[in-house]
Every structure is written in C-alpha cells, then in structure tokens.
Amino acid sequence: LFETQPMSMQVELSGELTRGSTIFDRRYLRQRQSNVDVLVAVDLQGVFDYVAQILALVQP
C-alpha cells in the first residue's frame, strides 16, 4: 500500500531565512547516511479499500 525511500534528513538551525526548514536529500550519492524512511507513494484505492474493510468489522 505504501512505498518509502531511505533519505538523509536534517533541520536547518543556523540559517537566517531558513531556520527550522527540513531538508531531505534524495540523491543516491549522498555524503550522509540515511536516517529516515520517507513515504513517497500511496496506493490510494488500496488504502480506501482497507479502511472500508476495517470499518465493516465494527459493530454499532
């Protein structure tokens, strides 16, 4: 249902205009090691079908 990619993520702490910005490095030739898995694709119909199946199990 979901596709993820490992990425290197950092939060900019010293920039005057960019402080607090989150930076994701998607390049394969990166200097830093991956530290997060980022969701990059969703099978939307599959998610809707899954939620519908779960809700059908709930007794009122």
N, C-alpha and C positions, 0 to 999 in steps of 0.2 A: 504493500500500500504506500510505502514511503521510500524515497531514495535520499541518502545522505552522502556527503563528501567530507573527508577529513580536511581541515583547514587550520591555518595558524591565525589566531585572533588576538588582538591587542586593543587596549583602550588608551587613546592619546591623553596624556596627562600634562604635557608641558606646552602645548600649542596655545597661542593667544586667542586665535579664532576657532581652533578645532578641539579645544579641551573637552574631554568627555566623549568624543567621537569614537565609535567602534570600527576597527579596521579588520577586514577579513582578507587573507592572502590566499587566492585560489590557484596561484601558479604552482606547477609541479616542480620547478627548480627553485624552491624556496630555501632561504637560509635558516629559517626557524622550523622547529619540529611542530607538527600538528598538535593542537591542544583542545580542539573541539570538533564535534561532528555536526555539520550544518545541514538542515533539511533543504533540499534543492528541488524536489519534485514530489507531487502527491497524486495518487490515483483517486481523484475526487469522487467519481461514481462508486468506487470500491469503498471509500470511507462512508458515503451516504448509505450504501447497502449494509455495511457492518453496523452502523448506528441503528438502522431500522430493525435489523435482526435482534439487537440487544433490547431495544425498546419493546419489541413484540414479546419478549420474555417477562416483562414487568407486569405483575398482576395489580389491577386497580384496587 
